Amino acid sequence: MDLSPIWLTLKLAGITTLLLLLIGLPFAWWLSRGRSFIKIIAEAIITMPLVLPPSVLGFYLLLAFSPQHGLGKWLHDTFDVQLVFSFPGLILASVIYSVPFMVGPVKSALQQLPGSLTEASYTLGKTEWQTFRYVLLPNIKPSLLTAAVLTFAHTLGEFGVVLMIGGNIPGITRVASIAVYDSVEKMDYASANNYSLILFSITFVLVIAVFMFNKYQAKGPLA
Amino acid sequence: MISVDIEIKLKAYHGGQLLKIKRQFVSGSVTKIWGPSGSGKTTLLKMIAGLSAPRKGKIVADGITWFDDEQLINLSPQKRHIGFVFQNYALFPNMTVQQHLEYASNDTDWIKRLLQLGQLDNFTTHKPDHLSGGQQQRLAILRALATKPKLLLMDEPFSALDSKMKTLLMEELKPLIKQLGATTIIVSHNLQELEIFDGEVMNFEGLV
């Protein structure tokens, strides 16, 4: 059995989760602070991957990443980077596709914290960054973990967007979900079953871990 | 000297209500604010602290303008160097008693003294959810004092303490506040409990 699709999937999910932690945290924090028209629009845009068919999102990303058009052309001409049918392209598409899974839970958790925690930190002379780092972030740990695991698990299960952007290039873009589809098409049900079972097991363990962690945390004061 | 001349718009069920406050708080003095719920006591404290802004007016502390709507000055809470005791304590659930004080100050001797004052020296490793209501309230007071503020704003600071602890803490607090030279404004719904502090009473009853 060729395990490269599994490793590629784990690599893609890991990188996507890390990138979304870096991008999603400040973004969720910004969204959690008050309301404005710009924030409503921004939130609507990042929620689109939740409601759009993956093929629609994949189609627009394919157009955007294409070396013949706009962003894709600029990246190709300026940096000699090709996003379509490449692993970096898959990462970018996954980040866009999974953004609501990271930003949503983190934003909700930040909004649920009493505003007086931030105010108390400010009256102690602490900056916004210090308040975020030492007060807000540690108090949303369970939600942060849930968001990270959801993002990771969601990336493991990506199919439509991955197929549109990456295609099915072994070792480069052929992730596990594509390998399952490919095996079924070839009537190789044994391989399809193996890939599916591995994906199922990984995601099941992740979800169980989140439930267990959250149950333990539920004894805390923020439950 | 802190000079407050502001106009506050209070939220009410039938639209907002305007509250005008003009008052001078002498350096090192204690002012006891008393009044019914919703009369704007907490709002006034938050505006002095810079946690919210008045509709218009001016707040000047020791010659430095903290707020002036005409000059568009609104100093951040961080720059006002105040101590604030929140009514709901606003303790950080992730921090122990010791960490609360260390977050506010680097002065280890001062932290030790505060812990003794609040009788929390045996609870330094406890997080807020493992403290009683009274202990949480004491920690909130100690944290506000940890930065050695020149202005101490306390919103119902003794409400969760039993009468014995209340008397004890207030007796200890009194010289400490005097030593810090902090101008103190205490909001309470129970004026009697503040009798131990000498100072003027500001009555919010009937202002709105």
Interface residues (C-beta under 8 A of the other chain):
Chain A: P114 S116 L117 E119 A120 S121 Y122 T123 L124 G125 K126 T127 Y134 V135 P138 N139 K141 G220 P221 L222
Chain B: K46 A49 G50 L51 S76 P77 Q78 H81 I82 G83 F84 F86 N88 A90 L91 F92 P93 N94 Y103 A104 K127 P128 D129 R143 A144 A146 T147
